């Protein structure tokens, strides 16, 4: 197991380095922050722009800038924002818990809804319940997340007045963004759980378990579902990465002050340190989620870690 973990951790470190290198290179193609800083402040000479670049450290070669950034990440120093000099670490420390709260709540809702629905559809294959669940999942897959978010605001905030439309000041603020993302994730998970359960329920050991007189709930949730765990764990791990990537749109619609909103503002302002810091932390989260999935693989199925 130790060798299995070391191998996965080294792979994760390599992926993070590649991602940060590509990000550091790509965001420098978006424009010159020195010009952004001088907009609306009168006329500036080229010498003034060069002085600003020197003050920001942008006059140094790319490799030097990247090595300084990586060294700072290792020590926990992500630098300072070009606008106001605020510590990037403090901005991330404020936004990251809100993003994690939204992402994990959405994922928990999706798992809680999709497993019972998928099992119910598999047990009632070909019946009205199965057909209804499959139609609903197809409809859910057809919804763009921004459209569903806007419809929820129109319905539950403007029309009914049940929930606040934006912000993160009270617990009720998380209901609509988490439900928006949870519904779309559920639509995919239901189909996966149903397909996996159909394959498992036809296995001989399920027939033996039922012949022993075990309760149907025990057969489904203890025996059948456990053997469907690998594909489900895989997809949940992948969903977390997609969730982090798609959370930008949801956070903007609901004005949720998380990492997505922070990244969006940094892109608009060409604030390199903030954008690099946000993307690096998000990349670390995604890599950590995939690493956790690999570890769970080894715990669930010993054959994987042996190989």
Secondary structure, DSSP 8 states (H G I E B T S, - for coil): -HHHHHHHHHHHHHHHHHHHHHHHHHHTTS--HHHHHHTTS----HHHHHHHHHHHTTTS-HHHHHHHHHHHHHHT---B-TTT--BHHHHHHHHHHHHHHHHHHHHHHHHHHHHHHHHHHHHTTTSHHHHHHHHHHHHHHHS-HHHHHHHHIIIIIIIS--S-SS-SSSTTHHHHHHHHHHHHHHHHHHHHHHHHHHHHHTSHHHHHHHHTT--HHHIIIIIIHHHTHHHHHHHHHHHHHHHHHHHHHHHHHTT--SHHHHHHHHHHHT-HHHHHHHHHHHHHHHHHHHHHHHHHHHHH-HHHHH-
